[in-house]
Amino acid sequence: MKRLSRSVSLVFILLIAVSAMPAFAGVVPSKTAANQSLAQRDADLAMVRDVVSHDEVAAVLAQHGLTQQQVNDKVAQLSPQDLHQLATNLDQLQAAGLTRQEWIWIGLGALAALILVVALS
């Protein structure tokens, strides 16, 4: 029993000693820095500004109280990595809501399902 008590005490002391050690953490970048040329940054900036200047996008931004100049200033302040990531992923961004054509297809699908339910009952 005494031996078990000593083992538990030793484990407990080691546990306290290990948990009392300070943790040393350093700053870790969220992205690796890309070797991006000025021409690439200018191309990315032009692509993002082109998308932001579309009438639909500008109208939504205006609804949120942002002017075109404010948006251009914020885009210009993006880091090279963030700007490049945004420019390369612009085709993956989706607008909120459905288009009229998508609503028509949903309506037709619902109508077809309703007809099928009525015909089978």
C-alpha positions as CSV (number, residue, x, y, z in Angstrom):
1,M,0.0,0.0,0.0
2,K,2.9,2.3,0.9
3,R,4.5,1.6,-2.5
4,L,1.2,2.5,-4.4
5,S,1.0,5.7,-2.3
6,R,4.5,6.6,-3.3
7,S,3.9,5.9,-7.0
8,V,0.7,8.0,-7.0
9,S,2.6,10.8,-5.2
10,L,5.4,10.7,-7.7
11,V,3.0,10.8,-10.6
12,F,1.1,13.7,-9.0
13,I,4.3,15.7,-8.4
14,L,5.4,15.1,-12.0
15,L,2.1,16.2,-13.3
16,I,2.2,19.4,-11.3
17,A,5.8,20.1,-12.4
18,V,5.0,19.5,-16.1
19,S,1.8,21.7,-15.9
20,A,3.7,24.5,-14.2
21,M,6.2,24.8,-17.0
22,P,5.6,27.9,-19.1
23,A,4.5,27.5,-22.7
24,F,6.6,29.3,-25.2
25,A,4.6,30.3,-28.3
26,G,5.6,32.4,-31.2
27,V,3.7,34.2,-33.9
28,V,2.8,31.9,-36.7
29,P,1.6,33.5,-39.9
30,S,-1.7,32.3,-41.2
31,K,-0.5,32.2,-44.8
32,T,2.9,31.8,-46.3
33,A,4.2,34.9,-48.0
34,A,4.0,34.5,-51.7
35,N,6.7,35.9,-54.0
36,Q,4.4,38.1,-55.9
37,S,5.5,40.6,-58.4
38,L,4.1,44.1,-58.7
39,A,2.6,43.2,-62.1
40,Q,0.8,40.3,-60.4
41,R,-0.5,42.5,-57.7
42,D,-1.7,45.1,-60.2
43,A,-3.5,42.4,-62.2
44,D,-5.2,41.0,-59.1
45,L,-6.2,44.5,-58.0
46,A,-7.6,45.2,-61.5
47,M,-9.6,42.0,-61.5
48,V,-11.1,42.7,-58.0
49,R,-11.9,46.3,-58.9
50,D,-13.6,45.1,-62.1
51,V,-15.9,42.8,-60.2
52,V,-16.6,45.4,-57.6
53,S,-17.5,48.0,-60.2
54,H,-20.3,45.9,-61.7
55,D,-23.7,47.6,-61.4
56,E,-25.2,44.8,-59.3
57,V,-22.3,44.6,-56.9
58,A,-22.1,48.4,-56.6
59,A,-25.8,48.6,-55.8
60,V,-25.5,46.1,-53.0
61,L,-22.5,47.8,-51.6
62,A,-24.3,51.2,-51.8
63,Q,-27.2,49.6,-49.9
64,H,-24.7,48.8,-47.1
65,G,-23.5,52.4,-47.1
66,L,-20.3,51.9,-49.0
67,T,-19.2,54.1,-51.8
68,Q,-17.1,52.9,-54.7
69,Q,-14.1,54.9,-53.5
70,Q,-14.4,53.4,-50.0
71,V,-14.4,49.9,-51.5
72,N,-11.4,50.6,-53.8
73,D,-9.5,52.0,-50.8
74,K,-10.2,48.9,-48.7
75,V,-9.2,46.6,-51.6
76,A,-6.0,48.5,-52.1
77,Q,-5.2,48.0,-48.4
78,L,-5.4,44.2,-48.6
79,S,-2.2,42.3,-48.1
80,P,-0.7,40.8,-51.3
81,Q,-1.7,37.3,-50.1
82,D,-5.3,38.2,-49.3
83,L,-5.7,40.2,-52.6
84,H,-4.3,37.3,-54.6
85,Q,-6.6,34.8,-52.8
86,L,-9.6,37.0,-53.4
87,A,-8.7,37.5,-57.1
88,T,-8.2,33.8,-57.7
89,N,-11.4,32.8,-55.9
90,L,-13.8,35.4,-57.4
91,D,-15.4,32.8,-59.6
92,Q,-16.3,30.8,-56.5
93,L,-18.2,33.6,-54.7
94,Q,-21.9,33.3,-54.9
95,A,-24.5,36.0,-54.6
96,A,-27.1,35.5,-51.8
97,G,-30.5,34.5,-53.0
98,L,-31.7,32.6,-56.0
99,T,-32.1,33.9,-59.6
100,R,-35.5,34.0,-61.3
101,Q,-34.6,31.0,-63.4
102,E,-33.7,29.0,-60.3
103,W,-37.1,29.9,-58.8
104,I,-38.8,28.8,-62.0
105,W,-37.1,25.4,-61.8
106,I,-38.0,25.0,-58.2
107,G,-41.6,25.8,-59.0
108,L,-41.7,23.3,-61.8
109,G,-40.2,20.6,-59.6
110,A,-42.8,21.3,-56.9
111,L,-45.6,21.3,-59.5
112,A,-44.3,18.0,-60.9
113,A,-44.1,16.5,-57.4
114,L,-47.7,17.7,-56.6
115,I,-49.0,16.1,-59.9
116,L,-47.2,12.9,-59.1
117,V,-48.7,12.8,-55.6
118,V,-52.2,13.5,-56.8
119,A,-51.9,10.9,-59.6
120,L,-50.6,8.2,-57.3
121,S,-53.3,8.7,-54.7
